[in-house]
Amino acid sequence: MISAYTNILKKLLVPDDILESILEIDLDYLHEKGYRTLVLDIDNTIVPRSENLMTLNMLSWVARVKNSGFELYFLSNNSSWKRIERICKQAETKGFYFSCKPLVYSARDMATRYGFDIKKSVIVGDQVLTDVIVANWLGAFSILVDPLDKKLSFLKTLQRDIELNILNKLSIN
Ligand SMILES: [Mg+2]
């Protein structure tokens, strides 16, 4: 009983890959495996919460993603339409704001609207309890990255600690 429960949690919470930064994603590997769509979180994944725009470094990575044959979309829980619109413009792509991750509806809507198979997409974010759950629930390839902003608020730090704790426990069991 307990191991069945652990298995469900593992399937939901453990990412397919854990990286220090989104810049480390192995695009060639994913392309080879048949993935053609990246769905990216914004806050603390491609832009620190305290910043309004992507760095030039991040922007050139976005260009590389597109040149490597991927479609790229943003799926953000941020409630500021202006912020998400600004970053979408900068990346010359589309995105959803106020996505309510870990609920999966927005990701599904996005796949329908832009015509891609969510199961063949890669969902990337800095939080287990939102980004990874959505990805794993929908059967996408899930990647967890370190948050860009190392000075997280108290609540975010607490959440991060809980997430890392859960991941540690799950990978030992
Ligand atoms: Mg985030």
Residues whose N, C-alpha, C, O or C-beta is under 5 A from the ligand:
A	BS01	MG	D41 I42 D43 N44 T45 D126
